[in-house]
Amino acid sequence: MTPDPTPFADLLSARTRDAERVKFDVPADWLQGRTAYGGLIAAIAAQAMLDVAGAEWPPEVRLRSLQTNFVGPVTAGAATVAVQLLREGKSVRQVQASVSSQGQLAATLVGVYGSARATALETLAPTRPVVARSAEAAPSRAFVPGVMPGFLQHFDLGWAEGDPPLSGGKGWATSLYVRLAGDRAGEVDKDVLTVLLADAPPTPAISHFRQPTQASSVTWALELLALDGPVAAEDWWRIDTHTRSARAGYVNHSSTLWMAAGEAAAFGHQLVTVYG
């Protein structure tokens, strides 16, 4: 009998801390192939950074940037995140996290945390472009066990624009609505939730294939805008992803994660290997 999937909020609540190390149990239902979903790896590292380095920070200190190198697989079972505060300045703090699985280094991350700064610059906010379908009209991507990566069962998905994965399309851009399945999003730190959601779509290059094809993120740079305001569980976020280059089995793409009200929450840039 297949065990019930583990909600992200439950995965976080089961973590334990020993000094500068935070331990998580990664269930099999959060895997994509032989490794955990990349957004989950980065999200547990971001949570561990808060637990260890940010335990006494004031709430206005927010995650501004997260650089992730995926070194090896994070398999189902115990994962340990070792945290080191690299520097703590007046406004900006830099924190390093190393994720280990099965005793092997699996990912290294550097998070930049900062409070708001006084500036003479006027606010420049990107405008969310119009896409073909609203969240309510977008075809849902129901989870299909054995066909789709297991971690996708933890998200509600709606295809807004672009060619779906493995459709044999020729496009290089996609737009996808996403939210955490269930009603537990409010139990997760907002910046950690942003990290978790921001990696949900596959690279648009996968749309060019018709047969299952492996793709793996190598590096991921995520810039967060640290927006204020609550997040409702029913809110649909949207991720627009644009391929910038595809050559010799490597794909470079950029994405923007938008909140339900249309504000940009994060900008992402990835190097992805495609085995096909």
ZAMARGU-4260 file (C-alpha; in steps of 0.2 Angstrom, whole numbers, plus 5000, padded with zeros to 4 digits):
<rodrens>
0) 5000/5000/5000 | 5007/5017/4995 | 5009/5029/5010 | 5000/5045/5010 | 5011/5060/5003
5) 5019/5071/5016 | 5014/5089/5015 | 5028/5102/5015 | 5022/5109/5031 | 5023/5092/5040
10) 5041/5089/5032 | 5046/5106/5040 | 5038/5103/5057 | 5047/5086/5059 | 5065/5094/5057
15) 5077/5093/5071 | 5092/5105/5075 | 5109/5100/5083 | 5119/5116/5085 | 5123/5122/5067
20) 5115/5107/5058 | 5097/5104/5054 | 5091/5087/5049 | 5076/5084/5038 | 5067/5068/5033
25) 5064/5068/5014 | 5050/5056/5009 | 5050/5047/4993 | 5035/5057/4987 | 5046/5072/4986
30) 5058/5065/4973 | 5060/5068/4954 | 5069/5053/4948 | 5083/5048/4960 | 5084/5065/4968
35) 5073/5076/4978 | 5064/5091/4969 | 5077/5105/4967 | 5065/5117/4975 | 5063/5106/4990
40) 5082/5105/4992 | 5084/5124/4991 | 5069/5127/5002 | 5075/5116/5017 | 5092/5124/5015
45) 5083/5141/5017 | 5073/5135/5032 | 5089/5129/5040 | 5098/5146/5037 | 5083/5154/5046
50) 5084/5142/5060 | 5103/5143/5063 | 5108/5160/5058 | 5092/5170/5058 | 5085/5164/5074
55) 5087/5181/5082 | 5085/5192/5067 | 5071/5205/5067 | 5057/5201/5055 | 5061/5214/5042
60) 5077/5204/5038 | 5072/5195/5022 | 5079/5183/5010 | 5085/5193/4995 | 5096/5181/4985
65) 5099/5162/4985 | 5113/5154/4974 | 5112/5135/4973 | 5124/5122/4966 | 5116/5105/4964
70) 5131/5094/4967 | 5123/5076/4969 | 5107/5068/4973 | 5097/5070/4988 | 5089/5053/4990
75) 5074/5048/5001 | 5078/5048/5019 | 5089/5059/5031 | 5096/5075/5024 | 5107/5086/5034
80) 5110/5105/5031 | 5125/5112/5039 | 5124/5131/5041 | 5138/5144/5043 | 5136/5163/5045
85) 5149/5170/5033 | 5146/5189/5037 | 5134/5200/5046 | 5134/5218/5041 | 5123/5232/5046
90) 5110/5228/5033 | 5116/5213/5023 | 5120/5195/5030 | 5127/5181/5020 | 5124/5163/5025
95) 5131/5147/5018 | 5122/5130/5018 | 5128/5113/5014 | 5116/5099/5011 | 5122/5081/5013
100) 5113/5065/5009 | 5119/5047/5013 | 5135/5055/5020 | 5139/5064/5003 | 5138/5082/4999
105) 5123/5085/4988 | 5121/5104/4986 | 5129/5120/4992 | 5120/5137/4994 | 5123/5155/4999
110) 5109/5165/5005 | 5109/5184/5005 | 5097/5191/5019 | 5094/5210/5020 | 5083/5223/5028
115) 5075/5237/5018 | 5087/5252/5015 | 5084/5270/5013 | 5086/5276/4995 | 5082/5291/4984
120) 5078/5279/4969 | 5059/5278/4964 | 5051/5261/4964 | 5052/5251/4948 | 5041/5236/4948
125) 5039/5225/4933 | 5022/5223/4925 | 5015/5205/4924 | 5011/5202/4905 | 4994/5195/4900
130) 4994/5177/4895 | 4982/5166/4885 | 4972/5159/4900 | 4968/5165/4917 | 4971/5153/4932
135) 4952/5148/4932 | 4953/5144/4913 | 4970/5136/4912 | 4969/5117/4909 | 4974/5108/4925
140) 4989/5096/4926 | 4982/5082/4936 | 4996/5071/4944 | 4998/5055/4935 | 5008/5042/4946
145) 5022/5033/4937 | 5021/5046/4923 | 5025/5063/4931 | 5039/5066/4944 | 5032/5061/4962
150) 5035/5079/4969 | 5021/5086/4957 | 5008/5078/4968 | 5011/5092/4981 | 5006/5106/4969
155) 4991/5112/4960 | 4995/5116/4942 | 4987/5125/4928 | 4995/5127/4910 | 4993/5145/4905
160) 5003/5147/4889 | 5016/5137/4879 | 5019/5119/4874 | 5017/5106/4888 | 5031/5094/4892
165) 5034/5080/4879 | 5022/5087/4867 | 5034/5089/4852 | 5032/5107/4852 | 5044/5120/4846
170) 5042/5134/4858 | 5055/5141/4870 | 5043/5149/4883 | 5030/5143/4895 | 5018/5150/4908
175) 5012/5140/4922 | 5000/5143/4937 | 5006/5134/4953 | 5001/5134/4971 | 5005/5122/4986
180) 4991/5108/4986 | 4980/5108/5001 | 4978/5123/5013 | 4994/5123/5023 | 5004/5137/5013
185) 5000/5149/5028 | 5011/5138/5039 | 5026/5141/5029 | 5038/5156/5030 | 5034/5167/5015
190) 5052/5167/5008 | 5054/5148/5010 | 5037/5146/5001 | 5043/5157/4987 | 5059/5146/4985
195) 5049/5130/4985 | 5037/5136/4971 | 5049/5145/4960 | 5057/5129/4953 | 5041/5120/4949
200) 5041/5121/4930 | 5052/5110/4919 | 5063/5119/4907 | 5053/5123/4891 | 5066/5113/4881
205) 5057/5097/4888 | 5042/5102/4877 | 5052/5098/4861 | 5053/5080/4865 | 5039/5066/4864
210) 5047/5053/4875 | 5052/5055/4893 | 5069/5064/4894 | 5079/5067/4909 | 5084/5085/4913
215) 5093/5091/4928 | 5097/5108/4936 | 5115/5111/4939 | 5115/5129/4945 | 5100/5140/4951
220) 5101/5159/4955 | 5085/5165/4963 | 5083/5184/4967 | 5068/5187/4979 | 5059/5204/4980
225) 5054/5201/4998 | 5036/5207/4996 | 5025/5211/5011 | 5007/5205/5013 | 5000/5189/5017
230) 4998/5174/5006 | 4982/5164/5005 | 4982/5146/5002 | 4970/5147/4988 | 4981/5160/4979
235) 4987/5155/4962 | 5005/5160/4958 | 5012/5161/4940 | 5029/5157/4933 | 5034/5163/4916
240) 5050/5154/4910 | 5060/5159/4894 | 5074/5149/4887 | 5089/5160/4883 | 5100/5147/4875
245) 5101/5129/4871 | 5117/5121/4865 | 5127/5105/4867 | 5115/5098/4879 | 5115/5113/4891
250) 5100/5125/4892 | 5100/5142/4900 | 5083/5149/4905 | 5076/5163/4915 | 5060/5164/4925
255) 5049/5176/4934 | 5038/5171/4948 | 5022/5182/4950 | 5010/5183/4965 | 4992/5182/4963
260) 4989/5201/4964 | 5002/5203/4949 | 5017/5208/4959 | 5034/5200/4954 | 5040/5189/4969
265) 5057/5182/4962 | 5068/5181/4947 | 5077/5165/4943 | 5091/5159/4931 | 5096/5141/4928
270) 5108/5130/4920 | 5100/5114/4915 | 5107/5098/4907 | 5096/5089/4895 | 5100/5071/4892
275) 5092/5069/4875
</rodrens>
